[in-house]
Amino acid sequence: AYVRRMAELKQGPDEALVQHRVDEVLDKVAREAEERGLDSGLARDLWQRLIDWNVEYERRAIGERKRGE
């Protein structure tokens, strides 16, 4: 529901990716994983995959909405 709502709020597909925000999130994830004795590289990779999926979903949803307007 959150991912759908984000796509509803954004005006264009280019808004789906805010690279500096992605970098901040990935850095935080890696730091927290390391603090907990987990593999920070794996944590970063998993989150990157989730973010990539989210960005692609938003781009598609926003593009479909724009075509329907």
Chimera marker file (.cmm) of the C-alpha trace (Angstrom):
<marker_set name="trace">
<marker id="1" x="0.000" y="0.000" z="0.000" r="1" g="1" b="0" radius="0.5"/>
<marker id="2" x="2.885" y="2.384" z="0.791" r="1" g="1" b="0" radius="0.5"/>
<marker id="3" x="4.544" y="1.771" z="-2.559" r="1" g="1" b="0" radius="0.5"/>
<marker id="4" x="1.276" y="2.377" z="-4.405" r="1" g="1" b="0" radius="0.5"/>
<marker id="5" x="0.702" y="5.574" z="-2.432" r="1" g="1" b="0" radius="0.5"/>
<marker id="6" x="4.187" y="6.880" z="-3.238" r="1" g="1" b="0" radius="0.5"/>
<marker id="7" x="3.474" y="6.350" z="-6.940" r="1" g="1" b="0" radius="0.5"/>
<marker id="8" x="0.174" y="8.225" z="-6.584" r="1" g="1" b="0" radius="0.5"/>
<marker id="9" x="1.865" y="11.256" z="-5.019" r="1" g="1" b="0" radius="0.5"/>
<marker id="10" x="4.648" y="11.655" z="-7.556" r="1" g="1" b="0" radius="0.5"/>
<marker id="11" x="4.091" y="13.651" z="-10.737" r="1" g="1" b="0" radius="0.5"/>
<marker id="12" x="6.521" y="11.996" z="-13.133" r="1" g="1" b="0" radius="0.5"/>
<marker id="13" x="8.463" y="8.737" z="-13.502" r="1" g="1" b="0" radius="0.5"/>
<marker id="14" x="11.754" y="10.590" z="-12.987" r="1" g="1" b="0" radius="0.5"/>
<marker id="15" x="10.682" y="11.288" z="-9.386" r="1" g="1" b="0" radius="0.5"/>
<marker id="16" x="10.774" y="7.561" z="-8.586" r="1" g="1" b="0" radius="0.5"/>
<marker id="17" x="14.546" y="7.623" z="-8.050" r="1" g="1" b="0" radius="0.5"/>
<marker id="18" x="16.225" y="10.086" z="-5.708" r="1" g="1" b="0" radius="0.5"/>
<marker id="19" x="19.778" y="8.772" z="-5.741" r="1" g="1" b="0" radius="0.5"/>
<marker id="20" x="21.095" y="10.682" z="-2.733" r="1" g="1" b="0" radius="0.5"/>
<marker id="21" x="18.231" y="9.288" z="-0.648" r="1" g="1" b="0" radius="0.5"/>
<marker id="22" x="18.946" y="5.744" z="-1.888" r="1" g="1" b="0" radius="0.5"/>
<marker id="23" x="22.603" y="6.197" z="-0.934" r="1" g="1" b="0" radius="0.5"/>
<marker id="24" x="21.604" y="7.389" z="2.551" r="1" g="1" b="0" radius="0.5"/>
<marker id="25" x="19.339" y="4.389" z="3.089" r="1" g="1" b="0" radius="0.5"/>
<marker id="26" x="21.942" y="1.895" z="1.867" r="1" g="1" b="0" radius="0.5"/>
<marker id="27" x="24.636" y="3.430" z="4.057" r="1" g="1" b="0" radius="0.5"/>
<marker id="28" x="22.361" y="3.226" z="7.098" r="1" g="1" b="0" radius="0.5"/>
<marker id="29" x="21.419" y="-0.387" z="6.341" r="1" g="1" b="0" radius="0.5"/>
<marker id="30" x="25.066" y="-1.386" z="5.973" r="1" g="1" b="0" radius="0.5"/>
<marker id="31" x="26.029" y="0.393" z="9.203" r="1" g="1" b="0" radius="0.5"/>
<marker id="32" x="23.214" y="-1.203" z="11.188" r="1" g="1" b="0" radius="0.5"/>
<marker id="33" x="23.966" y="-4.656" z="9.782" r="1" g="1" b="0" radius="0.5"/>
<marker id="34" x="27.610" y="-4.306" z="10.730" r="1" g="1" b="0" radius="0.5"/>
<marker id="35" x="26.697" y="-3.148" z="14.250" r="1" g="1" b="0" radius="0.5"/>
<marker id="36" x="24.627" y="-6.323" z="14.640" r="1" g="1" b="0" radius="0.5"/>
<marker id="37" x="27.380" y="-8.589" z="13.367" r="1" g="1" b="0" radius="0.5"/>
<marker id="38" x="25.670" y="-9.231" z="10.033" r="1" g="1" b="0" radius="0.5"/>
<marker id="39" x="27.133" y="-9.130" z="6.545" r="1" g="1" b="0" radius="0.5"/>
<marker id="40" x="26.846" y="-5.468" z="5.579" r="1" g="1" b="0" radius="0.5"/>
<marker id="41" x="27.437" y="-6.244" z="1.891" r="1" g="1" b="0" radius="0.5"/>
<marker id="42" x="24.574" y="-8.727" z="1.829" r="1" g="1" b="0" radius="0.5"/>
<marker id="43" x="22.284" y="-6.319" z="3.669" r="1" g="1" b="0" radius="0.5"/>
<marker id="44" x="23.151" y="-3.554" z="1.199" r="1" g="1" b="0" radius="0.5"/>
<marker id="45" x="22.566" y="-5.901" z="-1.759" r="1" g="1" b="0" radius="0.5"/>
<marker id="46" x="19.169" y="-7.043" z="-0.469" r="1" g="1" b="0" radius="0.5"/>
<marker id="47" x="18.020" y="-3.488" z="0.164" r="1" g="1" b="0" radius="0.5"/>
<marker id="48" x="19.314" y="-2.374" z="-3.233" r="1" g="1" b="0" radius="0.5"/>
<marker id="49" x="17.182" y="-5.060" z="-4.851" r="1" g="1" b="0" radius="0.5"/>
<marker id="50" x="14.119" y="-3.938" z="-2.878" r="1" g="1" b="0" radius="0.5"/>
<marker id="51" x="14.724" y="-0.321" z="-3.816" r="1" g="1" b="0" radius="0.5"/>
<marker id="52" x="15.252" y="-1.207" z="-7.493" r="1" g="1" b="0" radius="0.5"/>
<marker id="53" x="11.943" y="-3.088" z="-7.504" r="1" g="1" b="0" radius="0.5"/>
<marker id="54" x="10.196" y="-0.181" z="-5.815" r="1" g="1" b="0" radius="0.5"/>
<marker id="55" x="11.602" y="2.377" z="-8.270" r="1" g="1" b="0" radius="0.5"/>
<marker id="56" x="10.582" y="0.264" z="-11.266" r="1" g="1" b="0" radius="0.5"/>
<marker id="57" x="7.083" y="-0.260" z="-9.867" r="1" g="1" b="0" radius="0.5"/>
<marker id="58" x="6.675" y="3.470" z="-9.262" r="1" g="1" b="0" radius="0.5"/>
<marker id="59" x="7.917" y="4.351" z="-12.753" r="1" g="1" b="0" radius="0.5"/>
<marker id="60" x="5.457" y="1.930" z="-14.344" r="1" g="1" b="0" radius="0.5"/>
<marker id="61" x="2.543" y="3.048" z="-12.161" r="1" g="1" b="0" radius="0.5"/>
<marker id="62" x="3.220" y="6.741" z="-12.731" r="1" g="1" b="0" radius="0.5"/>
<marker id="63" x="3.634" y="6.196" z="-16.474" r="1" g="1" b="0" radius="0.5"/>
<marker id="64" x="0.355" y="4.277" z="-16.693" r="1" g="1" b="0" radius="0.5"/>
<marker id="65" x="-1.437" y="6.972" z="-14.711" r="1" g="1" b="0" radius="0.5"/>
<marker id="66" x="-0.013" y="9.703" z="-16.940" r="1" g="1" b="0" radius="0.5"/>
<marker id="67" x="-1.107" y="7.863" z="-20.098" r="1" g="1" b="0" radius="0.5"/>
<marker id="68" x="-4.624" y="7.608" z="-18.666" r="1" g="1" b="0" radius="0.5"/>
<marker id="69" x="-4.917" y="11.318" z="-17.884" r="1" g="1" b="0" radius="0.5"/>
<link id1="1" id2="2" r="1" g="1" b="0" radius="0.2"/>
<link id1="2" id2="3" r="1" g="1" b="0" radius="0.2"/>
<link id1="3" id2="4" r="1" g="1" b="0" radius="0.2"/>
<link id1="4" id2="5" r="1" g="1" b="0" radius="0.2"/>
<link id1="5" id2="6" r="1" g="1" b="0" radius="0.2"/>
<link id1="6" id2="7" r="1" g="1" b="0" radius="0.2"/>
<link id1="7" id2="8" r="1" g="1" b="0" radius="0.2"/>
<link id1="8" id2="9" r="1" g="1" b="0" radius="0.2"/>
<link id1="9" id2="10" r="1" g="1" b="0" radius="0.2"/>
<link id1="10" id2="11" r="1" g="1" b="0" radius="0.2"/>
<link id1="11" id2="12" r="1" g="1" b="0" radius="0.2"/>
<link id1="12" id2="13" r="1" g="1" b="0" radius="0.2"/>
<link id1="13" id2="14" r="1" g="1" b="0" radius="0.2"/>
<link id1="14" id2="15" r="1" g="1" b="0" radius="0.2"/>
<link id1="15" id2="16" r="1" g="1" b="0" radius="0.2"/>
<link id1="16" id2="17" r="1" g="1" b="0" radius="0.2"/>
<link id1="17" id2="18" r="1" g="1" b="0" radius="0.2"/>
<link id1="18" id2="19" r="1" g="1" b="0" radius="0.2"/>
<link id1="19" id2="20" r="1" g="1" b="0" radius="0.2"/>
<link id1="20" id2="21" r="1" g="1" b="0" radius="0.2"/>
<link id1="21" id2="22" r="1" g="1" b="0" radius="0.2"/>
<link id1="22" id2="23" r="1" g="1" b="0" radius="0.2"/>
<link id1="23" id2="24" r="1" g="1" b="0" radius="0.2"/>
<link id1="24" id2="25" r="1" g="1" b="0" radius="0.2"/>
<link id1="25" id2="26" r="1" g="1" b="0" radius="0.2"/>
<link id1="26" id2="27" r="1" g="1" b="0" radius="0.2"/>
<link id1="27" id2="28" r="1" g="1" b="0" radius="0.2"/>
<link id1="28" id2="29" r="1" g="1" b="0" radius="0.2"/>
<link id1="29" id2="30" r="1" g="1" b="0" radius="0.2"/>
<link id1="30" id2="31" r="1" g="1" b="0" radius="0.2"/>
<link id1="31" id2="32" r="1" g="1" b="0" radius="0.2"/>
<link id1="32" id2="33" r="1" g="1" b="0" radius="0.2"/>
<link id1="33" id2="34" r="1" g="1" b="0" radius="0.2"/>
<link id1="34" id2="35" r="1" g="1" b="0" radius="0.2"/>
<link id1="35" id2="36" r="1" g="1" b="0" radius="0.2"/>
<link id1="36" id2="37" r="1" g="1" b="0" radius="0.2"/>
<link id1="37" id2="38" r="1" g="1" b="0" radius="0.2"/>
<link id1="38" id2="39" r="1" g="1" b="0" radius="0.2"/>
<link id1="39" id2="40" r="1" g="1" b="0" radius="0.2"/>
<link id1="40" id2="41" r="1" g="1" b="0" radius="0.2"/>
<link id1="41" id2="42" r="1" g="1" b="0" radius="0.2"/>
<link id1="42" id2="43" r="1" g="1" b="0" radius="0.2"/>
<link id1="43" id2="44" r="1" g="1" b="0" radius="0.2"/>
<link id1="44" id2="45" r="1" g="1" b="0" radius="0.2"/>
<link id1="45" id2="46" r="1" g="1" b="0" radius="0.2"/>
<link id1="46" id2="47" r="1" g="1" b="0" radius="0.2"/>
<link id1="47" id2="48" r="1" g="1" b="0" radius="0.2"/>
<link id1="48" id2="49" r="1" g="1" b="0" radius="0.2"/>
<link id1="49" id2="50" r="1" g="1" b="0" radius="0.2"/>
<link id1="50" id2="51" r="1" g="1" b="0" radius="0.2"/>
<link id1="51" id2="52" r="1" g="1" b="0" radius="0.2"/>
<link id1="52" id2="53" r="1" g="1" b="0" radius="0.2"/>
<link id1="53" id2="54" r="1" g="1" b="0" radius="0.2"/>
<link id1="54" id2="55" r="1" g="1" b="0" radius="0.2"/>
<link id1="55" id2="56" r="1" g="1" b="0" radius="0.2"/>
<link id1="56" id2="57" r="1" g="1" b="0" radius="0.2"/>
<link id1="57" id2="58" r="1" g="1" b="0" radius="0.2"/>
<link id1="58" id2="59" r="1" g="1" b="0" radius="0.2"/>
<link id1="59" id2="60" r="1" g="1" b="0" radius="0.2"/>
<link id1="60" id2="61" r="1" g="1" b="0" radius="0.2"/>
<link id1="61" id2="62" r="1" g="1" b="0" radius="0.2"/>
<link id1="62" id2="63" r="1" g="1" b="0" radius="0.2"/>
<link id1="63" id2="64" r="1" g="1" b="0" radius="0.2"/>
<link id1="64" id2="65" r="1" g="1" b="0" radius="0.2"/>
<link id1="65" id2="66" r="1" g="1" b="0" radius="0.2"/>
<link id1="66" id2="67" r="1" g="1" b="0" radius="0.2"/>
<link id1="67" id2="68" r="1" g="1" b="0" radius="0.2"/>
<link id1="68" id2="69" r="1" g="1" b="0" radius="0.2"/>
</marker_set>
